[in-house]
Amino acid sequence: MFGGLCPCPCFGNHRSSDNDKDGPDLDPVLLVSGMGGSILHSKKKKFGFETRVWVRILLADLEFRKKLWSLYNPTTGYTETLDDSVEILVPDDDYGLYAIDILDPSWVVKCLHLKEVYHFHDMINMLVGCGYKKGTTLFGYGYDFRQSNRIDKLMEGLKVKLKAAHQASGGRKVNIISHSMGGLLVLCFMSLHNDVFSKYVNKWICIACPFQGAPGCINDSLLTGLQFVEGFESYFFVSRWTMHQLLVECPSIYEMLGNPEFKWKKQPEIQVWRRHSNDGDGEASVDLESYGPIESITLFEEALRHNELNHDGESVALPFNFEILKWAAGTRQVMHDAKLPDGVCFYNIYGTSYDTPFDVCYGSETSPIEDLSDICHSLPQYSFVDGDGTVPAESTQADGFLAVERVAVEASHRGLLCDKTVFKYIQKWLGDEQRVSKHVKSSRVVDASD
């Protein structure tokens, strides 16, 4: 149950003396997290006291509602907390690695070794074991994942991290390793700041990035919410409904809707078993309605028209946000325009062999839905495609770049961050080939459709 070599398993296997030694001659690595992959703190603007609101196991739902529920501000483009006395911060301790390591670093979680919140932990340990030194050749970038992937604050934060890694390593170019939505953030940065990207980046290793969206998961997230932790632990975590009320106001979620311009093998759909009352004869008919990526917008509008939350005794309406949708369309164009600079090597790792939601269906023929707003209280039924359990392989492969290598690994979305095969590829691509026992074969380049 407990891993590591430390006499007390609650506190891991970090040995500070190992990290203080001069390491081998290595280019710096910057780890970039994805959706939900960064610790978030709330800070009272007046008193300056910080509290972890994401991720936390104990009192998770209560603290989340009080301090993280938000509204999108179309004037600024930022999602802002309902409680205007607090601000949301990402801790930058341990050169940015603390925020993306163990997402709930409490002693309880470490003692129980709750793997659901061990995020970049294993990869950080692997890189340290290969000789990377925190603050010199190893850095992390966590960010406020509620915001748009192209918002100025996040772009500036990534620029600062790249410059810091470049300077700390003696002017060496940086190798980026991104996970999930972090790949979209890097993509936006590369599109908007191509000259800076070219100046500071040597290699970009992209893991499980939803280049064309994650239609099944994101469609359902906007309609019924998202459960980050399953099983017994979910009773101590943020509820699906509580998470839903945040995601409706998150530009980052809208930016991961299935790309309607992409040539999917089969267009993703939302299906609804619907009861229609027939005027006159009193009988009702039941039909299966289907909504593609464009038609789904009408469904979102109808299903969320009564959606609201109660914050500090006041009701706050949270319908489908067309201002965010408009912003997200702009983000999709920014990503479409991204060009890989000459001299930057791109690698893509994507997960396979897991049932991954693609189409989602609400109601049934025997228990149909009459009012579309009832969808928000329904249990989804999925049809699946191959992928990592979250993002279809069809989407993760479609990066549109000439990849040095593009490889499939049998692992789940979060499991890719601690997968031994993934580690072997990373070691090889970073130049640490002596640690890879098997020859790695290049994959055929798959071009993304415009």
Disulfide bonds with the S-S distance in Angstrom:
Cys10-Cys111 1.96
